[in-house]
Amino acid sequence: MMIYAQQLVTSFIASVAFGMIFNAPRKALLQCGFAGMVGWLLYIWLKDLEVKPVTATVVAAFWVTIISHYFAKKYKTPIIVFSVSGIIPLVPGGLAYDALRHVAQNEYDQAVSLGAQAFMISGAIALGLVLAEVTNQVIRKALPARTYAPQSVVGSKKRR
């Protein structure tokens, strides 16, 4: 349980720090951290359940984007502020670094394996983002549009 707490704090800090680097509005930094924290928690929980890393990444990226849509609507801020910061803990930077390190050491078989894993996880992030966006569009089209008539129009019928 302590490992989960450490992972939550670390992913929250990483997402907030990237939000600061990305010049996210100060009022949105906590939400950026929350999105990244939830995504990372979901990822490590799925990995503990022995779900493959690529599948866990798709699911985590999907939910980061769903949360980002919610925050964007609630706080009237562009979704990219939340989704980019929230995705950061899922980015396979360590794998990519290890792949290039093995290339420099002329260990090409290991480099190709690690590079392929990093590429698959990067694709999984993109797939999760796209699936969430498509889901959002389908839901928005399926629900009836809310129309609000101004009060002056509603109550202005003339009586005959």
KOLMAR-997534 format. One line per 10 residues: number of its first residue (from 1); for each residue x, y, z of N, C-alpha, C, O, CB. Coordinates in steps of 0.05 Angstrom, whole numbers, plus 5000, padded with zeros to 4 digits. Glycine has a CB too. Layout:
BEGIN
NUM> X Y Z X Y Z X Y Z X Y Z X Y Z | ...
//
This chain:
BEGIN
1> 5016 4976 5000 5000 5000 5000 5017 5025 5000 5010 5046 4988 4981 5000 5024 | 5040 5024 5014 5058 5047 5015 5069 5053 4987 5074 5076 4980 5081 5041 5034 | 5074 5032 4971 5084 5036 4943 5063 5052 4927 5071 5070 4912 5090 5009 4929 | 5037 5046 4930 5017 5060 4916 5017 5090 4924 5014 5108 4907 4989 5048 4921 | 5020 5095 4950 5021 5123 4960 5044 5138 4947 5041 5161 4939 5022 5124 4991 | 5068 5125 4947 5091 5138 4935 5087 5143 4905 5094 5164 4895 5116 5120 4939 | 5075 5124 4892 5069 5127 4863 5049 5150 4858 5053 5165 4839 5059 5100 4851 | 5029 5151 4875 5009 5173 4872 5022 5200 4875 5017 5218 4859 4986 5169 4892 | 5037 5203 4896 5050 5229 4901 5069 5236 4879 5069 5259 4869 5065 5229 4928 | 5085 5217 4870 5105 5222 4849 5092 5230 4823 5100 5248 4810 5123 5198 4846
11> 5071 5215 4815 5058 5221 4790 5043 5248 4791 5042 5262 4771 5038 5198 4783 | 5032 5254 4814 5019 5280 4818 5039 5303 4814 5034 5322 4799 5006 5282 4845 | 5062 5300 4827 5083 5321 4825 5093 5323 4796 5097 5345 4786 5106 5315 4844 | 5097 5300 4783 5107 5301 4756 5088 5315 4737 5096 5331 4720 5113 5272 4746 | 5062 5309 4741 5042 5322 4723 5040 5352 4729 5037 5368 4710 5015 5308 4728 | 5040 5359 4754 5039 5388 4761 5064 5402 4750 5062 5424 4739 5037 5392 4791 | 5088 5390 4754 5112 5402 4744 5112 5406 4714 5121 5426 4704 5137 5385 4753 | 5103 5386 4700 5101 5389 4671 5081 5410 4663 5084 5425 4644 5094 5362 4658 | 5059 5412 4678 5039 5433 4674 5052 5460 4677 5046 5479 4662 5016 5430 4692 | 5070 5463 4696 5083 5489 4700 5102 5494 4677 5104 5517 4667 5099 5488 4727
21> 5117 5474 4668 5135 5477 4645 5118 5484 4620 5127 5500 4603 5151 5452 4640 | 5095 5472 4618 5077 5476 4595 5062 5502 4596 5046 5508 4579 5058 5452 4592 | 5066 5517 4618 5052 5543 4623 5022 5539 4625 5007 5556 4615 5058 5562 4600 | 5014 5519 4639 4985 5515 4645 4977 5537 4665 4994 5545 4681 4979 5487 4656 | 4953 5546 4663 4944 5566 4683 4947 5555 4711 4942 5532 4716 4914 5574 4678 | 4954 5573 4730 4958 5564 4758 4933 5551 4769 4935 5532 4785 4966 5588 4775 | 4910 5561 4762 4885 5550 4773 4880 5522 4763 4863 5507 4774 4861 5568 4765 | 4894 5513 4742 4890 5486 4731 4911 5466 4739 4908 5443 4732 4889 5488 4700 | 4931 5474 4754 4953 5456 4761 4944 5432 4778 4953 5410 4774 4975 5471 4775 | 4926 5437 4797 4917 5415 4814 4902 5394 4797 4904 5370 4801 4899 5425 4837
31> 4886 5404 4778 4871 5386 4761 4890 5370 4742 4885 5347 4737 4850 5401 4745 | 4911 5384 4733 4931 5370 4717 4944 5348 4732 4947 5325 4722 4953 5390 4707 | 4951 5354 4757 4963 5333 4775 4944 5310 4780 4952 5287 4781 4972 5345 4801 | 4919 5317 4784 4899 5296 4790 4896 5278 4766 4894 5253 4769 4872 5309 4797 | 4894 5289 4742 4891 5273 4718 4915 5254 4714 4911 5230 4708 4889 5291 4693 | 4939 5264 4718 4963 5247 4716 4964 5226 4737 4972 5203 4732 4988 5263 4717 | 4956 5233 4762 4956 5214 4784 4936 5192 4779 4942 5168 4784 4949 5229 4810 | 4912 5198 4770 4892 5178 4765 4901 5159 4742 4898 5135 4744 4865 5191 4757 | 4912 5171 4721 4922 5154 4699 4944 5135 4708 4943 5112 4700 4932 5172 4677 | 4963 5145 4723 4985 5128 4732 4975 5107 4752 4983 5084 4751 5007 5145 4745
41> 4957 5114 4770 4946 5095 4789 4931 5072 4774 4935 5049 4780 4926 5108 4808 | 4916 5079 4754 4902 5059 4738 4922 5041 4723 4918 5017 4722 4883 5073 4718 | 4943 5053 4713 4964 5038 4698 4978 5018 4717 4980 4994 4710 4985 5057 4686 | 4987 5027 4740 5001 5008 4758 4982 4988 4770 4990 4965 4775 5016 5024 4780 | 4957 4995 4775 4938 4976 4785 4933 4954 4764 4932 4930 4771 4911 4990 4792 | 4930 4962 4739 4925 4942 4718 4950 4924 4714 4948 4900 4709 4918 4956 4691 | 4974 4936 4716 4998 4920 4714 5000 4900 4737 5010 4878 4733 5023 4938 4713 | 4992 4908 4761 4991 4890 4784 4972 4867 4779 4976 4845 4790 4984 4905 4810 | 4951 4872 4763 4932 4851 4756 4942 4834 4732 4927 4818 4721 4904 4863 4750 | 4967 4838 4725 4980 4824 4703 4968 4830 4675 4968 4813 4658 4979 4795 4708
51> 4958 4854 4672 4949 4864 4646 4975 4873 4631 4992 4885 4644 4928 4887 4648 | 4976 4868 4605 5000 4875 4590 5003 4906 4590 4983 4920 4591 4997 4865 4561 | 5028 4916 4590 5033 4945 4592 5019 4961 4570 5010 4983 4575 5063 4950 4590 | 5018 4951 4546 5005 4966 4524 4975 4969 4529 4964 4991 4526 5010 4952 4497 | 4963 4948 4538 4934 4949 4544 4929 4967 4567 4910 4984 4567 4923 4921 4550 | 4945 4965 4588 4943 4983 4611 4946 5012 4604 4933 5030 4615 4963 4975 4633 | 4964 5017 4585 4969 5045 4576 4945 5056 4561 4937 5079 4564 4994 5046 4559 | 4933 5039 4543 4909 5048 4529 4887 5055 4548 4874 5076 4545 4899 5026 4509 | 4882 5038 4568 4860 5043 4587 4866 5069 4603 4849 5085 4607 4857 5019 4606 | 4891 5071 4613 4898 5095 4629 4897 5120 4612 4886 5140 4622 4927 5091 4640
61> 4906 5120 4588 4905 5144 4571 4876 5151 4564 4869 5175 4563 4921 5139 4545 | 4859 5131 4560 4831 5136 4555 4819 5151 4579 4805 5171 4575 4816 5109 4551 | 4824 5141 4603 4811 5154 4627 4824 5181 4633 4810 5199 4643 4814 5136 4651 | 4849 5185 4627 4861 5211 4630 4847 5231 4612 4842 5254 4620 4892 5211 4624 | 4841 5223 4588 4828 5241 4569 4799 5246 4577 4789 5268 4574 4829 5229 4541 | 4785 5225 4587 4758 5230 4596 4757 5250 4619 4741 5268 4620 4745 5203 4605 | 4776 5246 4638 4778 5265 4661 4785 5293 4650 4775 5313 4660 4800 5256 4681 | 4802 5294 4630 4810 5320 4619 4786 5334 4605 4784 5358 4607 4833 5316 4598 | 4769 5319 4592 4745 5330 4580 4727 5342 4602 4717 5364 4599 4729 5309 4564 | 4724 5327 4624 4708 5337 4646 4719 5363 4657 4705 5383 4661 4706 5316 4668
71> 4746 5364 4662 4758 5388 4673 4757 5411 4654 4752 5434 4662 4787 5382 4681 | 4760 5405 4628 4759 5427 4608 4732 5440 4608 4730 5464 4606 4766 5416 4580 | 4711 5423 4610 4684 5434 4610 4678 5449 4636 4667 5471 4635 4664 5411 4605 | 4685 5437 4658 4679 5449 4684 4694 5475 4689 4683 5494 4699 4685 5429 4706 | 4720 5476 4682 4736 5499 4688 4740 5518 4663 4755 5537 4665 4763 5491 4698 | 4726 5512 4641 4727 5528 4617 4756 5534 4609 4764 5557 4605 4712 5555 4622 | 4771 5512 4606 4799 5513 4599 4803 5493 4576 4790 5473 4576 4818 5507 4623 | 4821 5499 4557 4825 5480 4535 4833 5452 4546 4849 5450 4565 4846 5490 4516 | 4823 5432 4533 4828 5404 4542 4858 5397 4541 4867 5381 4557 4812 5385 4525 | 4872 5409 4523 4900 5402 4520 4916 5408 4545 4937 5395 4550 4912 5417 4496
81> 4908 5428 4560 4922 5435 4585 4922 5411 4604 4942 5404 4616 4908 5459 4599 | 4899 5397 4606 4897 5375 4625 4907 5349 4613 4920 5333 4626 4868 5371 4633 | 4901 5344 4587 4909 5318 4575 4939 5315 4572 4950 5294 4577 4895 5315 4548 | 4953 5336 4564 4982 5334 4560 4996 5329 4587 5013 5312 4589 4993 5359 4546 | 4988 5345 4607 5000 5342 4633 4993 5315 4645 5009 5302 4659 4991 5364 4652 | 4968 5306 4641 4959 5280 4652 4972 5256 4639 4974 5235 4652 4930 5278 4650 | 4980 5258 4614 4992 5236 4600 5022 5232 4607 5032 5210 4604 4989 5240 4570 | 5034 5252 4617 5063 5252 4622 5073 5227 4638 5093 5215 4630 5072 5277 4637 | 5060 5219 4660 5070 5196 4674 5069 5170 4657 5084 5151 4663 5053 5191 4699 | 5053 5169 4636 5052 5145 4620 5073 5144 4598 5077 5123 4586 5024 5143 4608
91> 5086 5166 4592 5105 5167 4570 5129 5149 4576 5141 5150 4598 5115 5196 4565 | 5136 5131 4557 5158 5112 4562 5186 5123 4558 5201 5112 4542 5154 5088 4544 | 5192 5144 4571 5219 5156 4568 5242 5139 4577 5263 5138 4564 5220 5182 4583 | 5238 5124 4598 5259 5106 4608 5265 5084 4588 5288 5077 4584 5251 5094 4635 | 5244 5073 4576 5248 5052 4556 5263 5063 4532 5281 5050 4521 5221 5040 4547 | 5255 5086 4523 5269 5099 4500 5298 5104 4506 5315 5100 4489 5254 5125 4491 | 5303 5114 4530 5331 5119 4538 5347 5093 4538 5369 5092 4528 5332 5132 4566 | 5336 5072 4550 5350 5047 4551 5355 5036 4523 5376 5024 4518 5334 5026 4567 | 5336 5039 4505 5339 5030 4477 5363 5044 4464 5380 5031 4451 5314 5035 4461 | 5365 5070 4467 5387 5085 4456 5413 5079 4469 5434 5079 4457 5381 5115 4457
101> 5412 5073 4495 5437 5066 4509 5448 5040 4498 5472 5036 4495 5432 5063 4540 | 5430 5021 4493 5438 4995 4482 5449 4998 4453 5466 4983 4445 5415 4975 4482 | 5438 5017 4438 5449 5023 4411 5478 5033 4414 5495 5024 4399 5431 5044 4397 | 5482 5051 4433 5509 5062 4437 5529 5040 4446 5553 5042 4440 5509 5084 4458 | 5519 5019 4459 5536 4997 4468 5537 4974 4448 5548 4953 4454 5526 4987 4495 | 5526 4979 4424 5526 4959 4403 5511 4933 4410 5518 4912 4401 5554 4952 4395 | 5491 4936 4427 5474 4913 4435 5447 4917 4420 5427 4925 4432 5470 4912 4466 | 5448 4912 4394 5425 4919 4377 5400 4902 4383 5378 4912 4380 5433 4916 4349 | 5404 4877 4390 5380 4860 4395 5364 4870 4418 5340 4872 4417 5389 4831 4400 | 5378 4878 4440 5365 4890 4463 5353 4917 4456 5331 4924 4465 5385 4893 4487
111> 5367 4933 4440 5358 4959 4432 5332 4958 4416 5314 4973 4420 5379 4974 4416 | 5331 4939 4397 5307 4936 4381 5283 4928 4398 5261 4938 4394 5312 4916 4358 | 5288 4909 4417 5266 4900 4434 5255 4923 4451 5231 4927 4453 5276 4878 4452 | 5273 4938 4464 5264 4961 4480 5252 4983 4463 5232 4995 4472 5288 4972 4496 | 5263 4988 4440 5252 5009 4422 5224 5001 4413 5206 5019 4411 5270 5013 4398 | 5220 4976 4407 5193 4967 4399 5173 4970 4422 5150 4978 4417 5194 4937 4389 | 5181 4964 4446 5164 4967 4469 5156 4997 4473 5133 5003 4477 5177 4956 4495 | 5176 5014 4471 5171 5043 4474 5152 5053 4452 5135 5069 4457 5198 5059 4473 | 5156 5043 4428 5139 5051 4405 5111 5041 4410 5092 5056 4405 5151 5040 4379 | 5107 5017 4419 5080 5006 4424 5066 5021 4446 5042 5027 4444 5082 4976 4431
121> 5080 5028 4467 5068 5043 4489 5061 5071 4480 5040 5082 4488 5087 5044 4514 | 5078 5084 4463 5071 5110 4452 5047 5109 4435 5029 5127 4436 5095 5121 4436 | 5045 5088 4419 5021 5084 4403 4996 5079 4420 4974 5088 4413 5024 5061 4384 | 5000 5065 4442 4978 5060 4460 4967 5086 4473 4943 5089 4477 4986 5040 4482 | 4985 5104 4479 4977 5130 4489 4960 5145 4468 4938 5155 4474 5001 5148 4497 | 4969 5145 4444 4954 5158 4422 4927 5145 4418 4907 5158 4414 4970 5157 4396 | 4927 5118 4419 4901 5104 4416 4882 5110 4438 4858 5114 4433 4906 5073 4415 | 4891 5111 4463 4874 5119 4485 4862 5146 4482 4839 5151 4488 4889 5116 4511 | 4879 5165 4473 4869 5193 4469 4848 5193 4447 4827 5207 4450 4893 5211 4461 | 4853 5179 4425 4834 5179 4403 4807 5165 4411 4786 5175 4405 4846 5165 4379
131> 4809 5143 4425 4785 5129 4433 4768 5146 4452 4743 5146 4450 4792 5102 4447 | 4781 5160 4470 4766 5178 4488 4753 5201 4473 4730 5209 4478 4784 5189 4510 | 4767 5212 4453 4756 5234 4437 4732 5224 4421 4712 5238 4419 4777 5246 4419 | 4735 5200 4409 4712 5189 4393 4689 5184 4412 4666 5189 4404 4721 5163 4379 | 4694 5172 4435 4673 5167 4454 4658 5193 4462 4634 5194 4463 4684 5153 4479 | 4674 5214 4467 4662 5240 4473 4645 5250 4451 4623 5260 4456 4684 5260 4480 | 4654 5248 4426 4638 5258 4403 4613 5242 4399 4592 5253 4393 4655 5256 4378 | 4614 5216 4403 4590 5199 4401 4570 5206 4422 4546 5208 4416 4597 5169 4403 | 4579 5210 4446 4561 5217 4468 4548 5244 4463 4524 5248 4467 4575 5217 4495 | 4564 5263 4454 4553 5290 4448 4533 5290 4426 4513 5305 4427 4576 5309 4441
141> 4537 5273 4406 4517 5272 4384 4493 5256 4392 4471 5261 4382 4530 5259 4359 | 4495 5237 4410 4473 5220 4418 4454 5235 4437 4430 5231 4436 4483 5195 4431 | 4465 5252 4454 4449 5267 4472 4436 5291 4458 4449 5304 4441 4465 5277 4497 | 4411 5297 4465 4398 5320 4452 4412 5346 4460 4421 5349 4483 4368 5321 4459 | 4415 5364 4442 4427 5390 4447 4409 5406 4466 4385 5407 4462 4434 5406 4421 | 4422 5418 4485 4406 5436 4503 4403 5463 4491 4423 5476 4483 4420 5437 4531 | 4379 5472 4488 4375 5499 4478 4361 5515 4500 4342 5507 4513 4357 5498 4452 | 4372 5538 4503 4361 5556 4523 4350 5581 4509 4364 5596 4496 4382 5564 4545 | 4324 5585 4512 4312 5609 4501 4313 5632 4521 4309 5627 4545 4282 5604 4492 | 4319 5655 4512 4320 5678 4530 4292 5682 4543 4272 5676 4531 4329 5704 4516
151> 4292 5691 4567 4267 5695 4582 4247 5714 4567 4223 5709 4568 4273 5706 4609 | 4258 5734 4554 4240 5753 4541 4225 5739 4518 4203 5747 4512 4256 5776 4530 | 4237 5719 4505 4224 5706 4483 4203 5687 4494 4181 5684 4482 4244 5691 4465 | 4209 5672 4516 4191 5653 4526 4165 5665 4536 4143 5655 4531 4204 5637 4549 | 4167 5687 4550 4143 5699 4562 4131 5721 4545 4114 5736 4555 4150 5711 4588 | 4138 5723 4520 4128 5746 4504 4106 5739 4485 4102 5754 4465 4151 5759 4490 | 4093 5717 4489 4071 5710 4470 4048 5729 4475 4040 5735 4498 4061 5680 4474 | 4037 5739 4453 4015 5758 4455 3989 5742 4458 3986 5721 4444 4013 5777 4431 | 3972 5751 4475 3946 5738 4478 3926 5751 4459 3926 5775 4455 3936 5740 4507 | 3908 5735 4448 3889 5746 4430 3862 5748 4442 3843 5756 4429 3887 5729 4405
//
